[in-house]
């Protein structure tokens, strides 16, 4: 998991945020 990285690069950080955000969006959109 990208959060487990002790020193994630900004790119990896924002990719993780984008994936999490889109995942939460799907959850709220379906419910």
PyMOL Python script that loads the backbone (N, CA, C, O; Angstrom):
from pymol import cmd

cmd.read_pdbstr("""\
ATOM      1  N   UNK A   1       0.849  -1.192   0.000  1.00  0.00           N
ATOM      2  CA  UNK A   1       0.000   0.000   0.000  1.00  0.00           C
ATOM      3  C   UNK A   1       0.883   1.239   0.000  1.00  0.00           C
ATOM      4  O   UNK A   1       1.889   1.307   0.707  1.00  0.00           O
ATOM      5  N   UNK A   2       0.491   2.206  -0.798  1.00  0.00           N
ATOM      6  CA  UNK A   2       1.325   3.406  -0.941  1.00  0.00           C
ATOM      7  C   UNK A   2       1.484   4.167   0.376  1.00  0.00           C
ATOM      8  O   UNK A   2       2.483   4.859   0.571  1.00  0.00           O
ATOM      9  N   UNK A   3       0.509   4.047   1.280  1.00  0.00           N
ATOM     10  CA  UNK A   3       0.612   4.746   2.552  1.00  0.00           C
ATOM     11  C   UNK A   3       1.728   4.178   3.421  1.00  0.00           C
ATOM     12  O   UNK A   3       2.251   4.868   4.297  1.00  0.00           O
ATOM     13  N   UNK A   4       2.094   2.918   3.177  1.00  0.00           N
ATOM     14  CA  UNK A   4       3.122   2.269   3.984  1.00  0.00           C
ATOM     15  C   UNK A   4       4.528   2.743   3.624  1.00  0.00           C
ATOM     16  O   UNK A   4       5.472   2.493   4.373  1.00  0.00           O
ATOM     17  N   UNK A   5       4.680   3.420   2.494  1.00  0.00           N
ATOM     18  CA  UNK A   5       5.996   3.899   2.078  1.00  0.00           C
ATOM     19  C   UNK A   5       6.469   4.991   3.043  1.00  0.00           C
ATOM     20  O   UNK A   5       5.745   5.956   3.292  1.00  0.00           O
ATOM     21  N   UNK A   6       7.676   4.842   3.582  1.00  0.00           N
ATOM     22  CA  UNK A   6       8.193   5.799   4.552  1.00  0.00           C
ATOM     23  C   UNK A   6       8.533   7.141   3.903  1.00  0.00           C
ATOM     24  O   UNK A   6       8.563   8.172   4.574  1.00  0.00           O
ATOM     25  N   UNK A   7       8.788   7.118   2.591  1.00  0.00           N
ATOM     26  CA  UNK A   7       9.131   8.358   1.900  1.00  0.00           C
ATOM     27  C   UNK A   7       8.576   8.324   0.478  1.00  0.00           C
ATOM     28  O   UNK A   7       9.337   8.220  -0.483  1.00  0.00           O
ATOM     29  N   UNK A   8       7.250   8.412   0.342  1.00  0.00           N
ATOM     30  CA  UNK A   8       6.633   8.332  -0.977  1.00  0.00           C
ATOM     31  C   UNK A   8       6.958   9.558  -1.813  1.00  0.00           C
ATOM     32  O   UNK A   8       7.061  10.666  -1.286  1.00  0.00           O
ATOM     33  N   UNK A   9       7.119   9.364  -3.100  1.00  0.00           N
ATOM     34  CA  UNK A   9       7.355  10.500  -3.982  1.00  0.00           C
ATOM     35  C   UNK A   9       6.043  11.260  -4.153  1.00  0.00           C
ATOM     36  O   UNK A   9       4.975  10.667  -4.003  1.00  0.00           O
ATOM     37  N   UNK A  10       6.092  12.558  -4.463  1.00  0.00           N
ATOM     38  CA  UNK A  10       4.869  13.337  -4.675  1.00  0.00           C
ATOM     39  C   UNK A  10       3.956  12.685  -5.705  1.00  0.00           C
ATOM     40  O   UNK A  10       2.734  12.708  -5.563  1.00  0.00           O
ATOM     41  N   UNK A  11       4.556  12.103  -6.745  1.00  0.00           N
ATOM     42  CA  UNK A  11       3.754  11.458  -7.789  1.00  0.00           C
ATOM     43  C   UNK A  11       2.952  10.305  -7.193  1.00  0.00           C
ATOM     44  O   UNK A  11       1.741  10.217  -7.397  1.00  0.00           O
ATOM     45  N   UNK A  12       3.624   9.424  -6.457  1.00  0.00           N
ATOM     46  CA  UNK A  12       2.935   8.289  -5.853  1.00  0.00           C
ATOM     47  C   UNK A  12       1.870   8.762  -4.871  1.00  0.00           C
ATOM     48  O   UNK A  12       0.795   8.170  -4.775  1.00  0.00           O
ATOM     49  N   UNK A  13       2.177   9.836  -4.140  1.00  0.00           N
ATOM     50  CA  UNK A  13       1.234  10.369  -3.162  1.00  0.00           C
ATOM     51  C   UNK A  13      -0.048  10.834  -3.842  1.00  0.00           C
ATOM     52  O   UNK A  13      -1.146  10.474  -3.416  1.00  0.00           O
ATOM     53  N   UNK A  14       0.089  11.631  -4.896  1.00  0.00           N
ATOM     54  CA  UNK A  14      -1.093  12.156  -5.568  1.00  0.00           C
ATOM     55  C   UNK A  14      -1.859  11.091  -6.324  1.00  0.00           C
ATOM     56  O   UNK A  14      -3.083  11.165  -6.430  1.00  0.00           O
ATOM     57  N   UNK A  15      -1.139  10.077  -6.862  1.00  0.00           N
ATOM     58  CA  UNK A  15      -1.826   8.955  -7.508  1.00  0.00           C
ATOM     59  C   UNK A  15      -2.673   8.219  -6.474  1.00  0.00           C
ATOM     60  O   UNK A  15      -3.809   7.840  -6.756  1.00  0.00           O
ATOM     61  N   UNK A  16      -2.128   8.018  -5.288  1.00  0.00           N
ATOM     62  CA  UNK A  16      -2.873   7.350  -4.223  1.00  0.00           C
ATOM     63  C   UNK A  16      -4.101   8.156  -3.823  1.00  0.00           C
ATOM     64  O   UNK A  16      -5.179   7.597  -3.626  1.00  0.00           O
ATOM     65  N   UNK A  17      -3.936   9.473  -3.705  1.00  0.00           N
ATOM     66  CA  UNK A  17      -5.059  10.344  -3.364  1.00  0.00           C
ATOM     67  C   UNK A  17      -6.144  10.262  -4.437  1.00  0.00           C
ATOM     68  O   UNK A  17      -7.330  10.164  -4.124  1.00  0.00           O
ATOM     69  N   UNK A  18      -5.729  10.304  -5.697  1.00  0.00           N
ATOM     70  CA  UNK A  18      -6.688  10.253  -6.799  1.00  0.00           C
ATOM     71  C   UNK A  18      -7.457   8.935  -6.796  1.00  0.00           C
ATOM     72  O   UNK A  18      -8.669   8.913  -7.009  1.00  0.00           O
ATOM     73  N   UNK A  19      -6.741   7.835  -6.552  1.00  0.00           N
ATOM     74  CA  UNK A  19      -7.397   6.529  -6.520  1.00  0.00           C
ATOM     75  C   UNK A  19      -8.380   6.452  -5.361  1.00  0.00           C
ATOM     76  O   UNK A  19      -9.494   5.952  -5.517  1.00  0.00           O
ATOM     77  N   UNK A  20      -7.967   6.946  -4.199  1.00  0.00           N
ATOM     78  CA  UNK A  20      -8.839   6.924  -3.034  1.00  0.00           C
ATOM     79  C   UNK A  20     -10.069   7.788  -3.276  1.00  0.00           C
ATOM     80  O   UNK A  20     -11.187   7.378  -2.963  1.00  0.00           O
ATOM     81  N   UNK A  21      -9.872   8.986  -3.832  1.00  0.00           N
ATOM     82  CA  UNK A  21     -10.959   9.907  -4.094  1.00  0.00           C
ATOM     83  C   UNK A  21     -11.965   9.312  -5.071  1.00  0.00           C
ATOM     84  O   UNK A  21     -13.173   9.402  -4.854  1.00  0.00           O
ATOM     85  N   UNK A  22     -11.467   8.701  -6.150  1.00  0.00           N
ATOM     86  CA  UNK A  22     -12.363   8.113  -7.141  1.00  0.00           C
ATOM     87  C   UNK A  22     -13.113   6.933  -6.539  1.00  0.00           C
ATOM     88  O   UNK A  22     -14.278   6.705  -6.865  1.00  0.00           O
ATOM     89  N   UNK A  23     -12.453   6.181  -5.660  1.00  0.00           N
ATOM     90  CA  UNK A  23     -13.090   5.037  -5.017  1.00  0.00           C
ATOM     91  C   UNK A  23     -14.224   5.518  -4.108  1.00  0.00           C
ATOM     92  O   UNK A  23     -15.312   4.942  -4.113  1.00  0.00           O
ATOM     93  N   UNK A  24     -13.969   6.571  -3.331  1.00  0.00           N
ATOM     94  CA  UNK A  24     -14.997   7.112  -2.455  1.00  0.00           C
ATOM     95  C   UNK A  24     -16.145   7.679  -3.278  1.00  0.00           C
ATOM     96  O   UNK A  24     -17.306   7.545  -2.892  1.00  0.00           O
ATOM     97  N   UNK A  25     -15.838   8.307  -4.399  1.00  0.00           N
ATOM     98  CA  UNK A  25     -16.868   8.857  -5.278  1.00  0.00           C
ATOM     99  C   UNK A  25     -17.791   7.753  -5.769  1.00  0.00           C
ATOM    100  O   UNK A  25     -19.011   7.917  -5.780  1.00  0.00           O
ATOM    101  N   UNK A  26     -17.212   6.626  -6.177  1.00  0.00           N
ATOM    102  CA  UNK A  26     -18.009   5.490  -6.650  1.00  0.00           C
ATOM    103  C   UNK A  26     -18.931   4.984  -5.540  1.00  0.00           C
ATOM    104  O   UNK A  26     -20.097   4.676  -5.789  1.00  0.00           O
ATOM    105  N   UNK A  27     -18.408   4.898  -4.319  1.00  0.00           N
ATOM    106  CA  UNK A  27     -19.215   4.428  -3.190  1.00  0.00           C
ATOM    107  C   UNK A  27     -20.408   5.362  -2.970  1.00  0.00           C
ATOM    108  O   UNK A  27     -21.540   4.897  -2.838  1.00  0.00           O
ATOM    109  N   UNK A  28     -20.166   6.652  -2.930  1.00  0.00           N
ATOM    110  CA  UNK A  28     -21.244   7.602  -2.686  1.00  0.00           C
ATOM    111  C   UNK A  28     -22.217   7.665  -3.852  1.00  0.00           C
ATOM    112  O   UNK A  28     -23.414   7.875  -3.655  1.00  0.00           O
ATOM    113  N   UNK A  29     -21.711   7.485  -5.061  1.00  0.00           N
ATOM    114  CA  UNK A  29     -22.564   7.559  -6.245  1.00  0.00           C
ATOM    115  C   UNK A  29     -23.527   6.373  -6.286  1.00  0.00           C
ATOM    116  O   UNK A  29     -24.688   6.517  -6.669  1.00  0.00           O
ATOM    117  N   UNK A  30     -23.029   5.195  -5.884  1.00  0.00           N
ATOM    118  CA  UNK A  30     -23.863   3.992  -5.911  1.00  0.00           C
ATOM    119  C   UNK A  30     -24.904   4.021  -4.790  1.00  0.00           C
ATOM    120  O   UNK A  30     -26.050   3.622  -4.995  1.00  0.00           O
ATOM    121  N   UNK A  31     -24.509   4.488  -3.619  1.00  0.00           N
ATOM    122  CA  UNK A  31     -25.411   4.472  -2.474  1.00  0.00           C
ATOM    123  C   UNK A  31     -26.445   5.596  -2.540  1.00  0.00           C
ATOM    124  O   UNK A  31     -27.282   5.719  -1.646  1.00  0.00           O
TER     125      UNK A  31
END
""", "prot")
cmd.dss("prot")
cmd.show_as("cartoon", "prot")
cmd.util.cbc("prot")
cmd.orient("prot")
